[in-house]
Amino acid sequence: MRIIGLTGGIAAGKSTVSGRWADHGAVIVDADRLARDAVAPGSQGLARVAERFGPGVIAADGSLDRPALGAIVFADPAARKDLEGITHPEVWRLAQQAFDAAAAADPDAVVVYDVPLLAEARGSRPLHFDAVVVVDAPAAVRVERLVEHRGMSREEAERRVGAQASDAERLALADHVVDATGTLEDTIASADAVWRRVRG
């Protein structure tokens, strides 16, 4: 089994690449989905969040009240670090389970770990990949996409892009780069070329 780390900034085109690779037979493990599972109702992760941040972050139905938690952690870097200390190890534990299941189903599987915040969070996770692929589009291009395709104000789009790792920090991790600057067809062609190199 090969495990490929796939990352990219918001609106870079990472979902396009992971979808294309799924079509080629990759097993996709989505870190965003695991992050939701890590704090699902009844989970150990949610219990630890409630213990640290209080009952005000739990909604009436027992789920995480994300706006309430966000209001705390985005105003307080120490609180955000505490939250990451709870959620990041749990996400990685769930990822390892998914990797093990993929290996059991097919020892020759190519598993793609789709992880948006690889550059930001790698210090808190024991990340070992056969290759890291960065889907790259310049920050200015990603801002335009957020405004045009997701209806964000330019200010909000710039804030979202600015809150993530820089393009240089992300590219410093790359073994391979998918160029997602141009058209969708160009991105898919670049994704296919990189897939041929990483599939083993």
C-alpha positions as CSV (number, residue, x, y, z in Angstrom):
1,M,0.0,0.0,0.0
2,R,1.1,3.5,-0.8
3,I,-0.2,6.6,1.2
4,I,-0.1,9.9,-0.6
5,G,-0.7,13.1,1.3
6,L,-2.7,15.6,-0.8
7,T,-3.0,19.2,0.3
8,G,-3.7,22.6,-1.1
9,G,-5.0,26.0,0.0
10,I,-8.7,26.9,0.0
11,A,-10.1,27.1,-3.6
12,A,-6.9,25.6,-5.1
13,G,-8.7,22.7,-6.7
14,K,-7.8,19.9,-4.3
15,S,-11.3,18.4,-4.5
16,T,-11.1,18.3,-8.2
17,V,-7.8,16.4,-8.0
18,S,-9.0,13.9,-5.3
19,G,-12.1,13.2,-7.3
20,R,-10.1,12.6,-10.4
21,W,-7.8,10.2,-8.5
22,A,-10.8,8.4,-7.1
23,D,-11.8,7.8,-10.7
24,H,-8.4,6.3,-11.3
25,G,-8.9,3.9,-8.3
26,A,-7.4,5.7,-5.4
27,V,-8.9,5.2,-1.9
28,I,-9.7,8.7,-0.6
29,V,-9.5,9.4,3.1
30,D,-10.9,12.9,3.8
31,A,-9.5,14.7,6.8
32,D,-12.4,17.2,6.9
33,R,-14.9,14.3,7.2
34,L,-12.7,12.7,9.9
35,A,-12.6,16.0,11.8
36,R,-16.4,16.0,11.9
37,D,-16.4,12.4,13.1
38,A,-13.9,13.2,15.8
39,V,-16.4,15.5,17.5
40,A,-19.6,13.7,16.6
41,P,-22.3,13.3,19.3
42,G,-21.2,10.6,21.8
43,S,-17.6,10.7,20.8
44,Q,-14.7,11.0,23.2
45,G,-13.5,14.0,21.3
46,L,-16.8,15.9,21.9
47,A,-16.7,15.0,25.5
48,R,-13.2,16.4,25.8
49,V,-14.2,19.6,24.0
50,A,-17.1,20.1,26.4
51,E,-14.8,19.5,29.4
52,R,-12.4,22.1,28.1
53,F,-14.8,24.8,26.8
54,G,-17.9,24.2,28.9
55,P,-21.5,23.2,28.1
56,G,-22.1,26.3,26.1
57,V,-20.4,24.7,23.1
58,I,-22.9,21.8,23.0
59,A,-26.1,22.3,21.1
60,A,-29.5,21.2,22.5
61,D,-29.4,18.1,20.3
62,G,-26.1,17.0,21.8
63,S,-24.0,18.0,18.8
64,L,-21.1,20.5,18.7
65,D,-22.3,24.1,18.5
66,R,-19.6,25.2,15.9
67,P,-20.4,28.9,15.9
68,A,-20.2,29.0,19.7
69,L,-16.9,27.2,19.7
70,G,-15.6,29.3,16.8
71,A,-16.4,32.5,18.7
72,I,-14.1,31.3,21.5
73,V,-11.2,29.8,19.6
74,F,-10.9,32.4,16.9
75,A,-10.6,35.1,19.5
76,D,-8.1,33.3,21.6
77,P,-5.0,31.6,20.1
78,A,-4.4,29.6,23.3
79,A,-7.9,28.3,23.2
80,R,-7.5,27.3,19.5
81,K,-4.3,25.5,20.4
82,D,-6.1,23.6,23.1
83,L,-8.8,22.6,20.6
84,E,-6.2,21.4,18.1
85,G,-4.6,19.4,20.9
86,I,-7.9,17.5,21.3
87,T,-9.0,17.2,17.7
88,H,-5.7,16.6,15.7
89,P,-4.7,13.4,17.5
90,E,-8.2,12.0,17.2
91,V,-8.4,12.8,13.5
92,W,-5.0,11.1,13.0
93,R,-6.2,8.0,15.0
94,L,-9.3,7.8,12.7
95,A,-7.1,8.2,9.6
96,Q,-4.9,5.4,10.7
97,Q,-8.0,3.2,11.1
98,A,-9.0,4.1,7.6
99,F,-5.5,3.3,6.2
100,D,-5.5,-0.1,8.0
101,A,-9.0,-0.9,6.5
102,A,-7.8,0.0,3.0
103,A,-4.7,-2.2,3.4
104,A,-6.8,-5.1,4.6
105,A,-9.2,-4.7,1.6
106,D,-6.3,-4.4,-0.9
107,P,-2.7,-4.6,0.0
108,D,-1.8,-2.8,-3.2
109,A,-4.1,0.1,-2.7
110,V,-3.1,3.7,-3.3
111,V,-4.6,5.7,-0.4
112,V,-4.8,9.5,-0.8
113,Y,-5.1,11.4,2.5
114,D,-6.9,14.6,1.5
115,V,-5.7,17.0,4.2
116,P,-6.2,20.7,3.7
117,L,-4.2,21.9,6.7
118,L,-1.1,19.7,6.2
119,A,1.4,22.6,6.4
120,E,-0.4,24.1,9.4
121,A,-0.9,21.0,11.5
122,R,2.0,18.6,10.6
123,G,3.8,19.4,13.9
124,S,1.0,17.8,15.9
125,R,0.7,14.6,13.8
126,P,3.1,11.8,13.1
127,L,2.7,12.2,9.4
128,H,4.6,9.7,7.2
129,F,3.7,9.6,3.5
130,D,5.2,7.9,0.5
131,A,4.8,11.2,-1.3
132,V,3.2,14.6,-0.6
133,V,1.3,16.3,-3.5
134,V,0.4,20.0,-3.3
135,V,-2.4,21.4,-5.5
136,D,-1.1,24.8,-6.3
137,A,-2.8,28.0,-7.4
138,P,-1.5,31.4,-6.5
139,A,-3.3,33.2,-3.6
140,A,-4.7,35.9,-5.9
141,V,-6.2,33.3,-8.1
142,R,-7.8,31.5,-5.1
143,V,-9.3,34.8,-3.8
144,E,-10.9,35.4,-7.2
145,R,-12.4,31.9,-7.2
146,L,-13.8,32.4,-3.7
147,V,-15.5,35.6,-4.8
148,E,-16.7,34.3,-8.1
149,H,-17.7,30.7,-7.3
150,R,-18.6,30.8,-3.5
151,G,-20.1,34.3,-3.4
152,M,-17.7,35.6,-0.7
153,S,-16.8,39.3,-0.4
154,R,-13.3,40.1,-1.4
155,E,-12.5,41.0,2.2
156,E,-13.7,37.6,3.5
157,A,-12.0,35.7,0.7
158,E,-8.7,37.5,1.4
159,R,-9.1,36.7,5.1
160,R,-9.7,33.0,4.5
161,V,-6.7,32.7,2.2
162,G,-4.5,34.7,4.6
163,A,-5.4,32.6,7.6
164,Q,-3.8,29.5,5.9
165,A,-0.2,28.7,5.3
166,S,1.5,30.6,2.6
167,D,2.0,29.2,-0.9
168,A,5.8,28.9,-0.1
169,E,5.2,27.0,3.1
170,R,2.9,24.6,1.4
171,L,5.2,24.1,-1.6
172,A,8.1,23.4,0.7
173,L,6.4,20.1,1.7
174,A,5.8,19.0,-1.9
175,D,7.3,16.0,-3.6
176,H,5.0,16.7,-6.6
177,V,2.9,19.7,-7.6
178,V,-0.4,19.7,-9.5
179,D,-0.6,23.0,-11.3
180,A,-4.2,24.3,-10.8
181,T,-3.7,27.8,-12.0
182,G,-5.4,27.4,-15.4
183,T,-8.6,25.9,-16.7
184,L,-10.3,22.8,-15.2
185,E,-9.0,20.8,-18.2
186,D,-5.4,22.0,-17.5
187,T,-5.8,21.0,-13.8
188,I,-7.0,17.5,-14.7
189,A,-4.2,17.0,-17.2
190,S,-1.7,18.0,-14.5
191,A,-3.4,15.7,-12.0
192,D,-3.2,12.8,-14.4
193,A,0.5,13.4,-15.0
194,V,1.2,13.5,-11.2
195,W,-1.0,10.4,-10.6
196,R,1.1,8.4,-13.1
197,R,4.2,9.3,-11.0
198,V,2.8,8.6,-7.5
199,R,0.7,5.5,-8.0
200,G,3.8,3.3,-7.8
